[in-house]
Amino acid sequence: MDSSLRGRRLLFLLVLVCLVFVATSTRAEWVLIDSTYVTDLVPAGEECCLSLQYPAHRIDVSAAAGDLTPDAEAAVALAPGWLRTALRENLLQLDEADQNLYAGLILSAEPAYVDEICFEVAHVAPETLGGSMDPGVLVENVESLYAADGHLAYADIVDYAGEDYYSTISYRVLEGGETHEFELPRDVYYWYVVHPRLHKETPNYINPDTGYPAAPPTGVFWRDFLMNHSDHGYPLLRTRLDTCSVLWKSEQNTLDNGAVGAVTRWIQDVMTFQSYPHHNQPVRICRLHVGTCSVHSYLTSAAARAALIPTVVNVMYSDNHKINEFWDRQWIAWEPVNTYIDYPEGYENWGWDVAAAFNWRGDSFIWDATERYTEVCTLNVSVTDSEGRPVDGARVKILSYPCVSWGATAGWTDRDGQKQFLLGDNRAFLASVQSDIGNYPPSGTEVVISSSQPGVSYQWNVALPGAVPAPRASPDSLPGNPTDDYRLVVEYDLPVEILHGSNLDDGNRFSEPNSPGHTSFFICDQENFAHYAAGDSFRAFEIREETSRGSVEFVLPSPEPWHAVFSNRGNLALTQELNVTARLYARPTGVASDGEHEEPTTLSLYPSRPNPFSPETRIAFRVSLAGRADVTIYDVRGKKVRTLVSGFRGAGEHAVVWDGRDDAGRAVSSGVYFLSVSAGNCRRVGKLLLIR
């Protein structure tokens, strides 16, 4: 073989090796072609799904939660960060007209009132919001709250700014001869001072002479009415409070006891304890001036909250009694009828064996308070389905005779099927369990404790007849010659799960959050997704059960549709808050000389931070190819406000700051604005909320 032939062969081999190296190098790279960020509320029995149709050019999202109206979305964006999930979920229970109605209250509110009104809309039961309640009471309730703050010497509303902005109360207490200042925990302030509902009543404008709803001025709401109005011959609450410099003086059973003592004396002066048909509305109770323990407890709670004292109604159904508790670094027993202040032992001193006591929250959730009034035992309840899996949201009802109403107390099982009760001593207790998958016993109750002993733990295990419809996934296997054209990267976390139940007294649906949330996750092809949707067994990749956060990288192994699924079918009463960032990558296919097969430009718009904002927000986006990019701000009428970017930008991530000014440099007003980002033939739109 001559040298020239040998040289040509060597050159050919070298070129071949280079081509293989270039091809291999090209296959080793991935190009981002789509990305999305999803925040979803996934109710029990449903799922959030990311779908990829082959050939995959984008990520399609099937969210479980419905859509809010634009006004409702703007209201959620305006709310403090810690309230947005609850506000969104409650608004989703309403029809579009009511969504816009309550969103309007938030968007038009005085800046100082926004957090309180957001809390009311988020935590008044949807049955009440969508019922006969006059929405105006939610605004007047907060206005009266701040009006009281202006003239009460022992308490001051304080505000904290930031993404999680909130308010609370700083109050003064006399203790050990010295005055000390304390702040209410945030949740105590909103639930037990701000919330407009005390027990079973509907917050409304009420005619004091009839007890029925009536439009103002005939109808009044209790917070202003009790503080600033009095019937002839009866004292004015505001006057009684004018001389109070402390919340209370940390003393038992005395009327000379700061604001708590003043409210106690006012209740005694305006009410006569005698049998009379019950009424739930505080303004009607105050006009009647008579009633037994129940109506005294409702009026005390209303008068105390009007006086900025965090207060609850406390229920002892087994002893046919209701009292109150107020908060000063802990819950403290309070019954004005007998001038009982910080005297929880009084009831067993009457010869009672208190079976159970619970406190009432404004959204109809109830919580145990028994241990403050008696020695207690512990009852641990475990509820499983017919296959031994835990049952969440099962309602456990506890009864102890004699008893009025439906029982002594109740609770709802957590995600592990567990519920713990603290119950009084020297009592017999019966119980029952109710769930969507069956009841136990099938009717009636079962004895769970025959004679309760203090300090003893009792266990009650219940197996319900039905089965929780949990996903039944088994690992799939890769095909013999998998493709690798697309790669999906998913990052997720579930910060909260929300337990739902219905109160036995009024049927209202409450929401109780816990952290973190949990989901089942898997990736499957179209055939197996159909099996999952039908409730059958199926095969999948990347199976993760009871997961709260994580990341997944998955290369699509076959040219067909694929689905990444966050499933909440294994729960009966828990809604999951889900945050997902997903990115789709593709192998580069090269660039044809005629331009017909050029890689398309892809555009990702990231969440602006902060949003809502004042005075400025950072807007971030990513383009896959260099070229012209435009970032523009529009007002709600579609009029251009500001051009932030207009011109060439390289491939990659970019950021720009909007300072809330228009193209002429003038500060624009508070409100909702739309953000438009475009590159190539792609356009993304976002929403911004400016707060001045």
Buried (B, 14 or more C-beta within 10 A) or exposed (E): EEEEEEEEEEEEEEEEEEEEEEEEEEEEEBBBBBBBBBBBBBBBBBBBBBBBEBEBBBBBBBBBBEEBBBBBBBBBBBBBEBBBBBBBBBBBBBEEEBBBBBBBBBBEBEEEBBBBBBBBBBBBBBBBBBEEBBBBBBBBBBBBBBBBBEEBEBBBBBEEEEEEBBBBBEBBBBBEEEEBEBEBBBEBBBBBBBBBBBBBBBBBBBBBEEBEBBEEEEBBBBBBBBBBBBEEEBBBBBEBBEEBEBBBBBBEBBBEBBBBBBBBBBBBBBBEBEEBEEBBBBBBBBBBBBBBBBBBBBBBBBBBBBBBBBBBBBBBBBBEBBBBBBBBEEBBBBBBBBBBBBBBEBBBEEEBBBBBBBBBBBBBBBEBBBEBBBBBBBBEBBBBBEEEEBBBBBBBBBBBEEBEEEBBBBBBBBBEBBBEBBBBBBBBBBBBBBBBBBBBEEEEBEEBBEEBEEEEEBEBEBBBEBBBBBBEBEEBEEEEEEBEBBBBBBBBBBBBBBBBBBBBBBEBBBBBBEEBBBBBBBBBBBEBBEBBEEEEEBBBBBBBBEBBBEEBEBBBBBEEBBBBBBBBBBBBBBBBBBBBBBBBBBBEEEEEEEEEEEBEBBBBBBEBEBBBBEEEBBBBBBBBBEBBBBBBBBBEEEEEBBEBBEEEBEBEEBEBEBEBBBEEEEEBEBBBBBBBBBBBEBEBEBBBBBBE
